[in-house]
Amino acid sequence: MALAMIRLFRFIGLVEGITTLALFVVAMPLKYWFATPGLVPPVGMIHGVAFIAYVMAMIACLWGRGFTRGEWARTTIAAFVPFGTFLNDPFLKRKQLLDESRIA
């Protein structure tokens, strides 16, 4: 169960990072450089949903599963820093692999 939760959390982090990228690289340049604001509301809403899913998955994944305060802090900060989920993913992958090696 814990391994499936880490995998899901990593996937949600990837989606959250991709939606941030879409917002910053596609939607906002279209709005400000080409006066075409049509993509900002839908991409922004998708990003908002992905962000909320990330925070909820973070709490569900980290709560009571042996994550340290530092890991909690890093993962929380990653939620608020643009592309922080991409930077946090290698740490989560290492934790996932460590947990998998304990089970095997």
C-alpha positions as CSV (number, residue, x, y, z in Angstrom):
1,M,0.0,0.0,0.0
2,A,2.8,2.5,0.9
3,L,4.6,1.8,-2.4
4,A,1.5,2.3,-4.4
5,M,0.9,5.6,-2.5
6,I,4.4,6.8,-3.3
7,R,4.0,5.9,-7.0
8,L,0.7,7.8,-7.1
9,F,2.2,10.8,-5.3
10,R,5.1,10.9,-7.8
11,F,2.7,10.7,-10.7
12,I,0.6,13.6,-9.3
13,G,3.8,15.6,-8.8
14,L,4.7,15.0,-12.4
15,V,1.2,16.1,-13.6
16,E,1.4,19.2,-11.3
17,G,4.8,20.1,-12.7
18,I,3.7,19.6,-16.3
19,T,0.6,21.9,-15.7
20,T,2.9,24.5,-14.3
21,L,5.1,24.2,-17.4
22,A,2.1,24.5,-19.6
23,L,0.9,27.6,-17.8
24,F,4.3,29.3,-17.8
25,V,5.5,28.3,-21.3
26,V,2.3,28.2,-23.3
27,A,-0.7,30.0,-21.8
28,M,1.0,33.0,-20.2
29,P,3.2,33.9,-23.2
30,L,0.2,33.7,-25.4
31,K,-1.7,36.0,-23.1
32,Y,1.0,38.6,-22.7
33,W,3.0,38.5,-25.9
34,F,0.2,37.8,-28.4
35,A,-2.9,39.2,-26.5
36,T,-4.6,35.8,-26.6
37,P,-5.7,35.1,-23.1
38,G,-8.0,32.2,-23.9
39,L,-5.8,29.4,-22.6
40,V,-5.0,30.9,-19.2
41,P,-8.3,30.1,-17.5
42,P,-8.6,26.4,-18.4
43,V,-4.9,25.7,-18.0
44,G,-4.9,27.7,-14.7
45,M,-7.9,25.7,-13.5
46,I,-6.2,22.4,-14.4
47,H,-3.1,23.5,-12.6
48,G,-5.1,24.5,-9.6
49,V,-6.8,21.1,-9.4
50,A,-3.4,19.4,-9.9
51,F,-1.9,21.5,-7.1
52,I,-4.7,20.6,-4.7
53,A,-4.3,16.9,-5.6
54,Y,-0.6,17.2,-4.9
55,V,-1.1,18.7,-1.5
56,M,-3.8,16.1,-0.6
57,A,-1.6,13.2,-1.9
58,M,1.4,14.6,0.0
59,I,-0.5,14.4,3.2
60,A,-1.9,11.0,2.5
61,C,1.5,9.6,1.4
62,L,3.8,11.1,4.0
63,W,1.5,10.9,7.1
64,G,2.6,8.0,9.3
65,R,5.0,6.4,6.8
66,G,8.3,7.3,8.4
67,F,9.1,10.5,6.5
68,T,11.4,12.8,8.5
69,R,10.6,16.5,9.2
70,G,13.1,17.5,6.6
71,E,11.4,15.3,4.0
72,W,8.1,16.9,4.9
73,A,9.6,20.4,4.7
74,R,11.3,19.7,1.3
75,T,8.1,18.2,-0.1
76,T,5.9,21.1,1.2
77,I,8.3,23.7,-0.2
78,A,8.3,21.8,-3.5
79,A,4.6,22.4,-3.7
80,F,5.0,26.2,-3.7
81,V,8.2,26.6,-5.8
82,P,7.6,26.5,-9.6
83,F,8.9,23.1,-10.9
84,G,9.7,22.1,-7.3
85,T,7.9,18.8,-7.9
86,F,10.4,17.9,-10.5
87,L,13.3,18.7,-8.1
88,N,11.7,16.6,-5.3
89,D,11.0,13.6,-7.5
90,P,14.5,12.0,-7.3
91,F,14.2,12.0,-3.5
92,L,10.8,10.4,-3.6
93,K,12.1,7.8,-6.1
94,R,15.0,7.0,-3.8
95,K,12.6,6.6,-0.9
96,Q,10.4,4.3,-3.1
97,L,13.4,2.2,-4.1
98,L,14.5,1.9,-0.5
99,D,11.0,0.7,0.5
100,E,10.9,-1.7,-2.3
101,S,14.3,-3.2,-1.3
102,R,13.0,-3.7,2.2
103,I,10.0,-5.7,1.0
104,A,12.0,-7.8,-1.5
